[in-house]
Amino acid sequence: MNSIFNKIEEIRRQPDHIRLRWAWGLTAVGMFFIVIIWMISFSAQISSLKSEEKPVDNISNGSAMQELSAQKKSIEDATSQLKNVLGKESQNK
């Protein structure tokens, strides 16, 4: 650990153009690691999205229409219940 502090002090004693090289060099090294980590996480995210995709043939066999009609009925039920609740609240006020 002491050698890191010695190296920092050595760099501080250098002229401006040498310190600027160190700054840009360490920035480039840091960005390299950040880009590598970003690329790994991005490829993992894409592979998980590909594995979660549903096949398109569900639409052709009519199951999508059945799902949509079940959702429509559920939405209609929720809407009627909400109207009933709101109607009762307005009568209580």
C-alpha positions, 0 to 999 in steps of 0.5 A: 500500500505504501508503494501506491502512495509513493507512486502518486507522490512521484507522479505529482512531482512530474511535469504537467504533460507527464501527469496528463499522460497518466490521467488519460492513461488511467482514464482509458484503462478504467473505461476499458473495464467499464465497457467490458462489463457493459458488453457482458451485461448487455449480451446476457440481457439479450440472451435472456430476452431471446429465451423468453420470447413466445413463438408466433404460432400462438396467434395462428391457432386462436389462443391469442383471441381466447386470451384477449376475450378473457381479458376483455371480460375481466376488464368489463367486470372490474369497470362495473365493480368500480362504477358500483363502488363510486356510485355508493360513495357519491350517495354517502356524501 
